[in-house]
Each structure stands twice: as structure tokens, then as C-alpha cells.
Amino acid sequence: MLVIAETSISIRTSAEELWDYAWDPEHWTASNPEEHFGLEFHTADNRPAAGATFRQRESVAGAYADMTGHFLVVERPKMLVWAGVARYPLLKGVLNARIPEGGVIRVVDVDDGVRISHDVYMDFPQTPLGKLLYRLFTGRLEGQKAVYEHTYKELAYFKSQLESAGSSAV
């Protein structure tokens, strides 16, 4: 049972400047400070690399998640594909739901800069607990909307930072 959020925004900057800025873990965390609690890349330069692992702690729709994952494809500065498993502690950690998640980030050149898209996927398992969590997430928690807003907020932050700095924010 999939939840998919497709987001994109145009930014007056170059693909290289966007990549260098957005993939700094401090900038990514700052892009949504109410819901991001830390991002670490397990690489020598602390940047994404194909096959490298990462850990991100965040909250979406009021649900805390501790995600570990890896980068499937990294084509700097045009594309990044990631996959992971987010652990959602329920009942104060007595029960942990594990939800596979992933995303595709693309950066394409447009007339006055670039267009970045980040499509995010959550794949709730076909188990009784998975079905219950899917109904709760997509219903009461308005998770579809929350995932979109969470992801869009990140992209809008990068836009505001890079455009207000005249593309010298890096």
C-alpha cells in the first residue's frame, strides 16, 4: 500500500550550486527544523555516494521516524535515488513499525535555473498492522498531505536560501 508524494520547484541557481548546498547534512536538517532531527551520511566526505548508507531522524505527520538507508544511484548533480527502512516507535517504543521508504531526486536545467523534484514513496506492508497503520496515516493523520508538505518545505527552503544569496550560499 503506497503513499507517494511528488514535489518540485524551480530555483534560480545552477545544478552544481544546488547540489553542493542541498546535500550538506546541516543544510538538509535546517530545511525543516521542526521535523528534522539529524542526517548523517556514512562517507568520508559526509556527502551522498552510490552504495553509501545514511541515517535520518525526522517526524512526518507527527510520527517520529529513525530511518537507515542507502543510495542506489548518485549522478551528481542531476539525480539521486535512495531507499531505506524507517522505524516508527509506537506505544512509547513497545512496538516498532518498519516502513520501507524511498525517493528519487532529479535536477533538470530550465531557462532561468533548475527544476528540482523529489518524489517520495512509503510502502506500508500488507499485514494487519501495516493495513491499520496505512489507514491511520492516510486518514486521521492526513499523511499523504503531510509527506507532500514536508518534502515541499525542504525544496522551498533551498530555493529561498539560494535565491536570496544570489546563488552564493555554498
N, C-alpha and C positions, 0 to 999 in steps of 0.2 A: 504494500500500500504506500504509494509515493506521495510525498509533498514536494512540489517543485516551485521554486521562486526564480523568475528570470528578471534580472535588473540590468540597466545600462544607463550611462550618462556620457555626455560629451564634455571634454576638458580641453581648454586651450593650452596645450603643452605638447611635448614630444613623447613618443612611446618610451624612449630611454629615461627621460626625466620622471615620468610616471612610475615606471618600473622601479627605479632606484629609490624613489620616495615611498611608494606603497609597500614595498617588500622589506622595509626596515621594521623589525618587530615593534619598536617603540611607536612608530607612526601608525601601524596597524592597530595596536592597542588603543592609541589615542583617538582613532577614528570613531569609536563608540565607547567612551569611558564608563558609561552607566552599565554596559553589558559585557565589556571585555575585561578579563582579569589576568591576562598574560598570554603571550605567544612566544614559543621558542622553536627555533629550527636547529636540528641536530647536525650542523655542518660547521666546518672550520671557520667560514666567513659569516655565519649566522644569517644566511640567505637561502632561499629555496634552491634545490638541485634535484635532478631526476634521481629517483630511488631513495632520496633522503627522507628521514622521518621528522615529524614535528609534534608538538603538543600545544593545544589551545584550550584555555579555560574561559568560558563565557556563559551568558544567560540569554535565552531567547524565549519570548512569551512567558517570562517569569520563571522559567525552568533552568536551573543550573546544569551545565554540562562540562565534563572533563573529557576532551577528545584527543586521541592519539591517531596519527595517520601518517601517510607518506605521499610523496609527489610522484605521480605516474609519468607525467610529461612536463618538462620545463623547456620552453623555447623562448628564451629571453630576447626581446621584450614583448613578444606577441601572444604567447599562450602559456597557460599553466593549468594542469589537471591534477586535482588532489582527491584522495579517498581516505576515509577514516571511520572509526567507530567512536561514537560519543556515549559516554557513560552518564546516565541521568540518575542520581541517587533519589530514591523515593522513600517516604516514611522515615526521614532523617537518616538515610543510608542503610536501613534494614533491608531494603530491596533495591537492586540496581537494574535499570533498564538499559540495554545496549542497543543503540540505533545506528546502523550503517548510514554514513553521510558522505557526500562528495560534492565536487564543484568543478566548473570549467570557467576559467577566466580568459577572455580574449581582448586584445587591444588592436584596433584597426585604425589606420590613418583616415582622417576626414579632412575636408577643406581647411578648417581653421584649427586643427589639432588632432585629437584622437577620440575614439569612442571606446570606452571600456565596458565590457559586460561581465557579469558574474552570475552564472546560473548555478543554483544550489539545490541539492537533492537530499531528501531524507527518505529512507526506505524502512518503514515500520514492518516488523516481521509478521508473518501470517500465523501467529499464535494467539491464544485467548488474551494474554496480557498485551501483545502487540496491537491487537484489534481494539482493545479497551483504550490503550494509550493513544492510538490514532484518532479514535472518536473524541476523546478528551482534548487532544491537541488541536484538531481541526474544528472542533465545536466550541466548547466553553473558552478555551484559551485563544481562539482565533489565530492559531498557529500559522496558517497559510499567509495571512496578512502580516503577522509578526515577523516571519522569516523574510518576507519581501522588505518590510520597513527596516529591519536590522541590516540587511545587505545594502539597501539603497543609502542608508545613513553613512555607511563606510565610504561608498563611492562619492557621495556628496561632500564628505569631509575632504577627500583627496582633491576634488575639484576646487573647493574653497581655499585650501592651503596652497595649491599650485598656482591657481589664477591670481590670488591676492599677492603672492610673492613674485608675480611676473615670471613664473617658471624658474625661480632660483631658490626654491625651498629645500633643495637637496644639499 
